[in-house]
Amino acid sequence: MKTIASLGDLRGKTVMLRSDLNVPLDGTTITDDGRVVASVPTINLLRKAGARVVVMAHLGRPDGTPNPKYSLAPAAARLAELLGAPVTLADDLVGASAKATVAALKDGDVAMLENVRFDARETSKVDAEREALAAELAALGDVFVSDGFGVVHRKQASVYDLAKLLPAAAGLLVEKEVISLEKAVKDPERPYVVVLGGSKVSDKLGVIANLIEKADALLIGGGMAFTFLAAKGYGVGDSLLEADQIDTVKGYLKTAAAKGVDILLPTDVVIADKFAADAATQVVAADAIPDGWRGLDIGPDTAKAFAARILSAKTVVWNGPPGVSEFPAFAAGTRAVAQAMIDSSAFTVVGGGDSAAAVRLLGFDESKFSHISTGGGASLELLEGKVLPGLAVLEG
């Protein structure tokens, strides 16, 4: 994979930089700026090299139509604060404002184009439509740097097609993501433990199938655990259940047993009478969930068992909270997993998305983990062993 060093002298050159600034908003207030923070090292490197930096990013799902709700203005403002330098936001992506904004840049300056997904061609399934937008973006710059790890699994105009039109390289963030995740997936130091949570088994079918071939133990929590429990014949009350995946899960359990891979499921569960922060709660055995109640977190015994397995590992990958961690009453399992990873001597990777958000929400020191990914979907696909188009296009 080509890196920024391969691009040579960047002084005076306009760098089209694809970042991932898809941050959660409460109105116009950013509630988690992790992705903006993660974009800063590459931008500072380019500025120091004398480049003129043009940031491209998306926010939300505006469905190919300009929508003020999804403007990148909050991200531009926060980025300017972090850089300690102005970030001029164009009013459009490839129109008159974008052209004028880019033309006004001086060496070391930073500008941002408006949401790339305001143009339907960005995510088009028609190659020619994406290529046409990429050509307009390429006309604005001299080189392309891909630093939005959260989108490298997408074949989109500003991620894939643009990289074929300009000299292209991976930014520092993408480079770090790939090195860290491949270290955990391709040649992990053992014991290799994977913690999987989140709501649905169906979201992680490929990951589970791939990791059964590689991991020493899979620790299953979150909503997806109840499909596993149902596959063992347990009643799960009103817990989240994908009945159509029960046979698939039975197959996973059988394969894991044949390969000597441990699958740890909850032995106790924190249940609630409704999905709400103020729900009535109790802890019950995993095979004793009453009707009308739903599991919203792993129980204390399970949390201890998960922590013990994490502490004995040399490599730990975590993707998906084991409970509804945004509700304090159901955050203990997530807290236990995160704390065990911090306390361990293992190489620890938090696989982006909800897990990374939970780490920040619960106030953990991010520097205590070996790597926290910025891309939930992209990290999942790397864990599946898939080829990511936005990375493949950067190969030398």
Secondary structure, 3 states (H helix, E strand, C coil): CCEHHHHCCCCCCEEEEECCCCCCEECCEECCCHHHHHHHHHHHHHHHCCCEEEEECCCCCCCCCCCHHHCCHHHHHHHHHHHCCCEEECCCCCCHHHHHHHHCCCCCCEEECCCHHHCHHHHCCCHHHHHHHHHHHHCCCCEEEECCHHHCCCCCHHHHHHHHCCCEEECHHHHHHHHHHHHHHCCCCCCEEEEECCCCHHHHHHHHHHHCCCCCEEEECCCCHHHHHHHCCCCCCCCCCCHHHHHHHHHHHHHHHHHCCEEECCCEEEEECCCCCCCCEEEEECCCCCCCCEEEEECHHHHHHHHHHHHCCCEEEEECCCCCCCCHHHCHHHHHHHHHHHHCCCEEEECCHHHHHHHHHCCCCHHHCCEECCCHHHHHHHHHCCCCHHHHCCCC
